[in-house]
Amino acid sequence: MNNGTVILDTNIVSYLMKGGSLAEAYAPHVQGRLLAIAFITVGEMYFGAEYKNWGE
């Protein structure tokens, strides 16, 4: 498998953070690779944390 960079969409980041069957499905595609996210994903994650009142 290529060890190149993979840019993850927000939903994939969410699956990997939460774990479960969806994370298991994507795990082989990201293992051993440099992972990156788009700037919009950063914003969406901040928005989600704020919306869910995660706090500091």
mmCIF file of the N, C-alpha and C atoms, coordinates in Angstrom:
data_MODEL
# 
_entry.id   MODEL 
# 
loop_
_atom_site.group_PDB 
_atom_site.id 
_atom_site.type_symbol 
_atom_site.label_atom_id 
_atom_site.label_alt_id 
_atom_site.label_comp_id 
_atom_site.label_asym_id 
_atom_site.label_entity_id 
_atom_site.label_seq_id 
_atom_site.pdbx_PDB_ins_code 
_atom_site.Cartn_x 
_atom_site.Cartn_y 
_atom_site.Cartn_z 
_atom_site.occupancy 
_atom_site.B_iso_or_equiv 
_atom_site.pdbx_formal_charge 
_atom_site.auth_seq_id 
_atom_site.auth_comp_id 
_atom_site.auth_asym_id 
_atom_site.auth_atom_id 
_atom_site.pdbx_PDB_model_num 
ATOM 1   N N  . MET A 1 1  ? 0.849   -1.183 0.000  1.00 0.00 ? 1  MET A N  1 
ATOM 2   C CA . MET A 1 1  ? 0.000   0.000  0.000  1.00 0.00 ? 1  MET A CA 1 
ATOM 3   C C  . MET A 1 1  ? 0.890   1.240  0.000  1.00 0.00 ? 1  MET A C  1 
ATOM 4   N N  . ASN A 1 2  ? 0.481   2.253  -0.718 1.00 0.00 ? 2  ASN A N  1 
ATOM 5   C CA . ASN A 1 2  ? 1.193   3.515  -0.797 1.00 0.00 ? 2  ASN A CA 1 
ATOM 6   C C  . ASN A 1 2  ? 1.184   4.223  0.558  1.00 0.00 ? 2  ASN A C  1 
ATOM 7   N N  . ASN A 1 3  ? 2.298   4.809  0.939  1.00 0.00 ? 3  ASN A N  1 
ATOM 8   C CA . ASN A 1 3  ? 2.378   5.538  2.207  1.00 0.00 ? 3  ASN A CA 1 
ATOM 9   C C  . ASN A 1 3  ? 2.173   7.029  2.019  1.00 0.00 ? 3  ASN A C  1 
ATOM 10  N N  . GLY A 1 4  ? 1.451   7.433  0.999  1.00 0.00 ? 4  GLY A N  1 
ATOM 11  C CA . GLY A 1 4  ? 1.209   8.840  0.707  1.00 0.00 ? 4  GLY A CA 1 
ATOM 12  C C  . GLY A 1 4  ? 0.261   9.485  1.697  1.00 0.00 ? 4  GLY A C  1 
ATOM 13  N N  . THR A 1 5  ? 0.058   10.764 1.496  1.00 0.00 ? 5  THR A N  1 
ATOM 14  C CA . THR A 1 5  ? -0.843  11.541 2.341  1.00 0.00 ? 5  THR A CA 1 
ATOM 15  C C  . THR A 1 5  ? -2.286  11.298 1.940  1.00 0.00 ? 5  THR A C  1 
ATOM 16  N N  . VAL A 1 6  ? -3.158  11.210 2.941  1.00 0.00 ? 6  VAL A N  1 
ATOM 17  C CA . VAL A 1 6  ? -4.593  11.055 2.722  1.00 0.00 ? 6  VAL A CA 1 
ATOM 18  C C  . VAL A 1 6  ? -5.287  12.244 3.376  1.00 0.00 ? 6  VAL A C  1 
ATOM 19  N N  . ILE A 1 7  ? -6.111  12.945 2.599  1.00 0.00 ? 7  ILE A N  1 
ATOM 20  C CA . ILE A 1 7  ? -6.897  14.046 3.148  1.00 0.00 ? 7  ILE A CA 1 
ATOM 21  C C  . ILE A 1 7  ? -8.254  13.486 3.545  1.00 0.00 ? 7  ILE A C  1 
ATOM 22  N N  . LEU A 1 8  ? -8.588  13.644 4.825  1.00 0.00 ? 8  LEU A N  1 
ATOM 23  C CA . LEU A 1 8  ? -9.827  13.084 5.357  1.00 0.00 ? 8  LEU A CA 1 
ATOM 24  C C  . LEU A 1 8  ? -10.937 14.125 5.382  1.00 0.00 ? 8  LEU A C  1 
ATOM 25  N N  . ASP A 1 9  ? -12.132 13.698 5.009  1.00 0.00 ? 9  ASP A N  1 
ATOM 26  C CA . ASP A 1 9  ? -13.314 14.540 5.109  1.00 0.00 ? 9  ASP A CA 1 
ATOM 27  C C  . ASP A 1 9  ? -13.801 14.512 6.558  1.00 0.00 ? 9  ASP A C  1 
ATOM 28  N N  . THR A 1 10 ? -14.618 15.484 6.908  1.00 0.00 ? 10 THR A N  1 
ATOM 29  C CA . THR A 1 10 ? -15.095 15.621 8.286  1.00 0.00 ? 10 THR A CA 1 
ATOM 30  C C  . THR A 1 10 ? -15.774 14.359 8.798  1.00 0.00 ? 10 THR A C  1 
ATOM 31  N N  . ASN A 1 11 ? -16.605 13.738 7.984  1.00 0.00 ? 11 ASN A N  1 
ATOM 32  C CA . ASN A 1 11 ? -17.322 12.551 8.462  1.00 0.00 ? 11 ASN A CA 1 
ATOM 33  C C  . ASN A 1 11 ? -16.354 11.398 8.761  1.00 0.00 ? 11 ASN A C  1 
ATOM 34  N N  . ILE A 1 12 ? -15.282 11.260 7.989  1.00 0.00 ? 12 ILE A N  1 
ATOM 35  C CA . ILE A 1 12 ? -14.323 10.188 8.230  1.00 0.00 ? 12 ILE A CA 1 
ATOM 36  C C  . ILE A 1 12 ? -13.562 10.458 9.525  1.00 0.00 ? 12 ILE A C  1 
ATOM 37  N N  . VAL A 1 13 ? -13.178 11.701 9.756  1.00 0.00 ? 13 VAL A N  1 
ATOM 38  C CA . VAL A 1 13 ? -12.519 12.069 11.012 1.00 0.00 ? 13 VAL A CA 1 
ATOM 39  C C  . VAL A 1 13 ? -13.424 11.717 12.185 1.00 0.00 ? 13 VAL A C  1 
ATOM 40  N N  . SER A 1 14 ? -14.707 12.034 12.052 1.00 0.00 ? 14 SER A N  1 
ATOM 41  C CA . SER A 1 14 ? -15.676 11.732 13.104 1.00 0.00 ? 14 SER A CA 1 
ATOM 42  C C  . SER A 1 14 ? -15.777 10.231 13.354 1.00 0.00 ? 14 SER A C  1 
ATOM 43  N N  . TYR A 1 15 ? -15.850 9.435  12.291 1.00 0.00 ? 15 TYR A N  1 
ATOM 44  C CA . TYR A 1 15 ? -15.912 7.983  12.448 1.00 0.00 ? 15 TYR A CA 1 
ATOM 45  C C  . TYR A 1 15 ? -14.688 7.465  13.194 1.00 0.00 ? 15 TYR A C  1 
ATOM 46  N N  . LEU A 1 16 ? -13.513 7.945  12.810 1.00 0.00 ? 16 LEU A N  1 
ATOM 47  C CA . LEU A 1 16 ? -12.279 7.468  13.427 1.00 0.00 ? 16 LEU A CA 1 
ATOM 48  C C  . LEU A 1 16 ? -12.179 7.893  14.888 1.00 0.00 ? 16 LEU A C  1 
ATOM 49  N N  . MET A 1 17 ? -12.687 9.070  15.217 1.00 0.00 ? 17 MET A N  1 
ATOM 50  C CA . MET A 1 17 ? -12.654 9.536  16.600 1.00 0.00 ? 17 MET A CA 1 
ATOM 51  C C  . MET A 1 17 ? -13.633 8.752  17.479 1.00 0.00 ? 17 MET A C  1 
ATOM 52  N N  . LYS A 1 18 ? -14.783 8.409  16.932 1.00 0.00 ? 18 LYS A N  1 
ATOM 53  C CA . LYS A 1 18 ? -15.813 7.710  17.695 1.00 0.00 ? 18 LYS A CA 1 
ATOM 54  C C  . LYS A 1 18 ? -15.563 6.208  17.795 1.00 0.00 ? 18 LYS A C  1 
ATOM 55  N N  . GLY A 1 19 ? -14.853 5.656  16.829 1.00 0.00 ? 19 GLY A N  1 
ATOM 56  C CA . GLY A 1 19 ? -14.643 4.208  16.807 1.00 0.00 ? 19 GLY A CA 1 
ATOM 57  C C  . GLY A 1 19 ? -15.866 3.505  16.243 1.00 0.00 ? 19 GLY A C  1 
ATOM 58  N N  . GLY A 1 20 ? -15.924 2.204  16.413 1.00 0.00 ? 20 GLY A N  1 
ATOM 59  C CA . GLY A 1 20 ? -17.061 1.439  15.938 1.00 0.00 ? 20 GLY A CA 1 
ATOM 60  C C  . GLY A 1 20 ? -16.842 0.852  14.562 1.00 0.00 ? 20 GLY A C  1 
ATOM 61  N N  . SER A 1 21 ? -17.897 0.322  13.995 1.00 0.00 ? 21 SER A N  1 
ATOM 62  C CA . SER A 1 21 ? -17.787 -0.406 12.724 1.00 0.00 ? 21 SER A CA 1 
ATOM 63  C C  . SER A 1 21 ? -17.395 0.498  11.555 1.00 0.00 ? 21 SER A C  1 
ATOM 64  N N  . LEU A 1 22 ? -17.857 1.739  11.555 1.00 0.00 ? 22 LEU A N  1 
ATOM 65  C CA . LEU A 1 22 ? -17.480 2.643  10.470 1.00 0.00 ? 22 LEU A CA 1 
ATOM 66  C C  . LEU A 1 22 ? -15.989 2.969  10.534 1.00 0.00 ? 22 LEU A C  1 
ATOM 67  N N  . ALA A 1 23 ? -15.467 3.148  11.725 1.00 0.00 ? 23 ALA A N  1 
ATOM 68  C CA . ALA A 1 23 ? -14.027 3.403  11.869 1.00 0.00 ? 23 ALA A CA 1 
ATOM 69  C C  . ALA A 1 23 ? -13.233 2.191  11.401 1.00 0.00 ? 23 ALA A C  1 
ATOM 70  N N  . GLU A 1 24 ? -13.697 1.007  11.730 1.00 0.00 ? 24 GLU A N  1 
ATOM 71  C CA . GLU A 1 24 ? -13.015 -0.220 11.315 1.00 0.00 ? 24 GLU A CA 1 
ATOM 72  C C  . GLU A 1 24 ? -12.981 -0.348 9.789  1.00 0.00 ? 24 GLU A C  1 
ATOM 73  N N  . ALA A 1 25 ? -14.025 0.116  9.129  1.00 0.00 ? 25 ALA A N  1 
ATOM 74  C CA . ALA A 1 25 ? -14.086 0.038  7.673  1.00 0.00 ? 25 ALA A CA 1 
ATOM 75  C C  . ALA A 1 25 ? -13.044 0.940  7.012  1.00 0.00 ? 25 ALA A C  1 
ATOM 76  N N  . TYR A 1 26 ? -12.768 2.088  7.625  1.00 0.00 ? 26 TYR A N  1 
ATOM 77  C CA . TYR A 1 26 ? -11.826 3.046  7.048  1.00 0.00 ? 26 TYR A CA 1 
ATOM 78  C C  . TYR A 1 26 ? -10.392 2.845  7.541  1.00 0.00 ? 26 TYR A C  1 
ATOM 79  N N  . ALA A 1 27 ? -10.205 2.173  8.665  1.00 0.00 ? 27 ALA A N  1 
ATOM 80  C CA . ALA A 1 27 ? -8.879  2.013  9.259  1.00 0.00 ? 27 ALA A CA 1 
ATOM 81  C C  . ALA A 1 27 ? -7.821  1.484  8.293  1.00 0.00 ? 27 ALA A C  1 
ATOM 82  N N  . PRO A 1 28 ? -8.092  0.445  7.507  1.00 0.00 ? 28 PRO A N  1 
ATOM 83  C CA . PRO A 1 28 ? -7.051  -0.059 6.607  1.00 0.00 ? 28 PRO A CA 1 
ATOM 84  C C  . PRO A 1 28 ? -6.599  0.961  5.561  1.00 0.00 ? 28 PRO A C  1 
ATOM 85  N N  . HIS A 1 29 ? -7.461  1.919  5.254  1.00 0.00 ? 29 HIS A N  1 
ATOM 86  C CA . HIS A 1 29 ? -7.145  2.911  4.231  1.00 0.00 ? 29 HIS A CA 1 
ATOM 87  C C  . HIS A 1 29 ? -6.280  4.056  4.764  1.00 0.00 ? 29 HIS A C  1 
ATOM 88  N N  . VAL A 1 30 ? -6.214  4.195  6.093  1.00 0.00 ? 30 VAL A N  1 
ATOM 89  C CA . VAL A 1 30 ? -5.452  5.308  6.671  1.00 0.00 ? 30 VAL A CA 1 
ATOM 90  C C  . VAL A 1 30 ? -4.209  4.864  7.438  1.00 0.00 ? 30 VAL A C  1 
ATOM 91  N N  . GLN A 1 31 ? -4.135  3.588  7.788  1.00 0.00 ? 31 GLN A N  1 
ATOM 92  C CA . GLN A 1 31 ? -2.999  3.099  8.567  1.00 0.00 ? 31 GLN A CA 1 
ATOM 93  C C  . GLN A 1 31 ? -1.700  3.245  7.781  1.00 0.00 ? 31 GLN A C  1 
ATOM 94  N N  . GLY A 1 32 ? -0.686  3.758  8.463  1.00 0.00 ? 32 GLY A N  1 
ATOM 95  C CA . GLY A 1 32 ? 0.625   3.905  7.864  1.00 0.00 ? 32 GLY A CA 1 
ATOM 96  C C  . GLY A 1 32 ? 0.751   5.081  6.911  1.00 0.00 ? 32 GLY A C  1 
ATOM 97  N N  . ARG A 1 33 ? -0.236  5.944  6.893  1.00 0.00 ? 33 ARG A N  1 
ATOM 98  C CA . ARG A 1 33 ? -0.214  7.092  5.995  1.00 0.00 ? 33 ARG A CA 1 
ATOM 99  C C  . ARG A 1 33 ? -0.199  8.390  6.792  1.00 0.00 ? 33 ARG A C  1 
ATOM 100 N N  . LEU A 1 34 ? 0.282   9.433  6.170  1.00 0.00 ? 34 LEU A N  1 
ATOM 101 C CA . LEU A 1 34 ? 0.217   10.765 6.753  1.00 0.00 ? 34 LEU A CA 1 
ATOM 102 C C  . LEU A 1 34 ? -1.194  11.276 6.536  1.00 0.00 ? 34 LEU A C  1 
ATOM 103 N N  . LEU A 1 35 ? -1.875  11.640 7.616  1.00 0.00 ? 35 LEU A N  1 
ATOM 104 C CA . LEU A 1 35 ? -3.262  12.086 7.519  1.00 0.00 ? 35 LEU A CA 1 
ATOM 105 C C  . LEU A 1 35 ? -3.330  13.604 7.584  1.00 0.00 ? 35 LEU A C  1 
ATOM 106 N N  . ALA A 1 36 ? -4.225  14.166 6.802  1.00 0.00 ? 36 ALA A N  1 
ATOM 107 C CA . ALA A 1 36 ? -4.420  15.610 6.773  1.00 0.00 ? 36 ALA A CA 1 
ATOM 108 C C  . ALA A 1 36 ? -5.917  15.894 6.713  1.00 0.00 ? 36 ALA A C  1 
ATOM 109 N N  . ILE A 1 37 ? -6.281  17.093 7.160  1.00 0.00 ? 37 ILE A N  1 
ATOM 110 C CA . ILE A 1 37 ? -7.667  17.538 7.041  1.00 0.00 ? 37 ILE A CA 1 
ATOM 111 C C  . ILE A 1 37 ? -7.669  18.923 6.403  1.00 0.00 ? 37 ILE A C  1 
ATOM 112 N N  . ALA A 1 38 ? -8.759  19.243 5.741  1.00 0.00 ? 38 ALA A N  1 
ATOM 113 C CA . ALA A 1 38 ? -8.923  20.554 5.121  1.00 0.00 ? 38 ALA A CA 1 
ATOM 114 C C  . ALA A 1 38 ? -9.280  21.577 6.197  1.00 0.00 ? 38 ALA A C  1 
ATOM 115 N N  . PHE A 1 39 ? -9.004  22.828 5.898  1.00 0.00 ? 39 PHE A N  1 
ATOM 116 C CA . PHE A 1 39 ? -9.312  23.893 6.851  1.00 0.00 ? 39 PHE A CA 1 
ATOM 117 C C  . PHE A 1 39 ? -10.793 23.918 7.194  1.00 0.00 ? 39 PHE A C  1 
ATOM 118 N N  . ILE A 1 40 ? -11.660 23.646 6.231  1.00 0.00 ? 40 ILE A N  1 
ATOM 119 C CA . ILE A 1 40 ? -13.093 23.640 6.500  1.00 0.00 ? 40 ILE A CA 1 
ATOM 120 C C  . ILE A 1 40 ? -13.451 22.576 7.535  1.00 0.00 ? 40 ILE A C  1 
ATOM 121 N N  . THR A 1 41 ? -12.729 21.451 7.535  1.00 0.00 ? 41 THR A N  1 
ATOM 122 C CA . THR A 1 41 ? -12.973 20.398 8.532  1.00 0.00 ? 41 THR A CA 1 
ATOM 123 C C  . THR A 1 41 ? -12.662 20.909 9.931  1.00 0.00 ? 41 THR A C  1 
ATOM 124 N N  . VAL A 1 42 ? -11.594 21.677 10.067 1.00 0.00 ? 42 VAL A N  1 
ATOM 125 C CA . VAL A 1 42 ? -11.260 22.277 11.365 1.00 0.00 ? 42 VAL A CA 1 
ATOM 126 C C  . VAL A 1 42 ? -12.436 23.133 11.839 1.00 0.00 ? 42 VAL A C  1 
ATOM 127 N N  . GLY A 1 43 ? -12.952 23.963 10.953 1.00 0.00 ? 43 GLY A N  1 
ATOM 128 C CA . GLY A 1 43 ? -14.090 24.814 11.308 1.00 0.00 ? 43 GLY A CA 1 
ATOM 129 C C  . GLY A 1 43 ? -15.325 24.016 11.679 1.00 0.00 ? 43 GLY A C  1 
ATOM 130 N N  . GLU A 1 44 ? -15.599 22.969 10.926 1.00 0.00 ? 44 GLU A N  1 
ATOM 131 C CA . GLU A 1 44 ? -16.767 22.133 11.219 1.00 0.00 ? 44 GLU A CA 1 
ATOM 132 C C  . GLU A 1 44 ? -16.619 21.423 12.556 1.00 0.00 ? 44 GLU A C  1 
ATOM 133 N N  . MET A 1 45 ? -15.409 21.025 12.891 1.00 0.00 ? 45 MET A N  1 
ATOM 134 C CA . MET A 1 45 ? -15.188 20.355 14.176 1.00 0.00 ? 45 MET A CA 1 
ATOM 135 C C  . MET A 1 45 ? -15.339 21.338 15.339 1.00 0.00 ? 45 MET A C  1 
ATOM 136 N N  . TYR A 1 46 ? -14.814 22.553 15.176 1.00 0.00 ? 46 TYR A N  1 
ATOM 137 C CA . TYR A 1 46 ? -15.011 23.578 16.204 1.00 0.00 ? 46 TYR A CA 1 
ATOM 138 C C  . TYR A 1 46 ? -16.491 23.900 16.365 1.00 0.00 ? 46 TYR A C  1 
ATOM 139 N N  . PHE A 1 47 ? -17.203 24.037 15.241 1.00 0.00 ? 47 PHE A N  1 
ATOM 140 C CA . PHE A 1 47 ? -18.632 24.314 15.300 1.00 0.00 ? 47 PHE A CA 1 
ATOM 141 C C  . PHE A 1 47 ? -19.370 23.205 16.046 1.00 0.00 ? 47 PHE A C  1 
ATOM 142 N N  . GLY A 1 48 ? -19.060 21.951 15.703 1.00 0.00 ? 48 GLY A N  1 
ATOM 143 C CA . GLY A 1 48 ? -19.717 20.818 16.354 1.00 0.00 ? 48 GLY A CA 1 
ATOM 144 C C  . GLY A 1 48 ? -19.468 20.793 17.849 1.00 0.00 ? 48 GLY A C  1 
ATOM 145 N N  . ALA A 1 49 ? -18.239 21.077 18.251 1.00 0.00 ? 49 ALA A N  1 
ATOM 146 C CA . ALA A 1 49 ? -17.908 21.096 19.691 1.00 0.00 ? 49 ALA A CA 1 
ATOM 147 C C  . ALA A 1 49 ? -18.659 22.213 20.401 1.00 0.00 ? 49 ALA A C  1 
ATOM 148 N N  . GLU A 1 50 ? -18.729 23.358 19.758 1.00 0.00 ? 50 GLU A N  1 
ATOM 149 C CA . GLU A 1 50 ? -19.473 24.496 20.340 1.00 0.00 ? 50 GLU A CA 1 
ATOM 150 C C  . GLU A 1 50 ? -20.962 24.173 20.428 1.00 0.00 ? 50 GLU A C  1 
ATOM 151 N N  . TYR A 1 51 ? -21.509 23.612 19.345 1.00 0.00 ? 51 TYR A N  1 
ATOM 152 C CA . TYR A 1 51 ? -22.934 23.281 19.280 1.00 0.00 ? 51 TYR A CA 1 
ATOM 153 C C  . TYR A 1 51 ? -23.323 22.265 20.356 1.00 0.00 ? 51 TYR A C  1 
ATOM 154 N N  . LYS A 1 52 ? -22.422 21.325 20.630 1.00 0.00 ? 52 LYS A N  1 
ATOM 155 C CA . LYS A 1 52 ? -22.688 20.277 21.630 1.00 0.00 ? 52 LYS A CA 1 
ATOM 156 C C  . LYS A 1 52 ? -22.274 20.696 23.041 1.00 0.00 ? 52 LYS A C  1 
ATOM 157 N N  . ASN A 1 53 ? -21.812 21.954 23.193 1.00 0.00 ? 53 ASN A N  1 
ATOM 158 C CA . ASN A 1 53 ? -21.399 22.477 24.501 1.00 0.00 ? 53 ASN A CA 1 
ATOM 159 C C  . ASN A 1 53 ? -20.344 21.625 25.180 1.00 0.00 ? 53 ASN A C  1 
ATOM 160 N N  . TRP A 1 54 ? -19.296 21.259 24.420 1.00 0.00 ? 54 TRP A N  1 
ATOM 161 C CA . TRP A 1 54 ? -18.223 20.433 24.977 1.00 0.00 ? 54 TRP A CA 1 
ATOM 162 C C  . TRP A 1 54 ? -17.388 21.199 26.001 1.00 0.00 ? 54 TRP A C  1 
ATOM 163 N N  . GLY A 1 55 ? -17.418 22.521 25.972 1.00 0.00 ? 55 GLY A N  1 
ATOM 164 C CA . GLY A 1 55 ? -16.637 23.322 26.911 1.00 0.00 ? 55 GLY A CA 1 
ATOM 165 C C  . GLY A 1 55 ? -15.202 23.491 26.439 1.00 0.00 ? 55 GLY A C  1 
ATOM 166 N N  . GLU A 1 56 ? -14.354 23.980 27.353 1.00 0.00 ? 56 GLU A N  1 
ATOM 167 C CA . GLU A 1 56 ? -12.957 24.245 27.024 1.00 0.00 ? 56 GLU A CA 1 
ATOM 168 C C  . GLU A 1 56 ? -12.277 22.974 26.572 1.00 0.00 ? 56 GLU A C  1 
# 
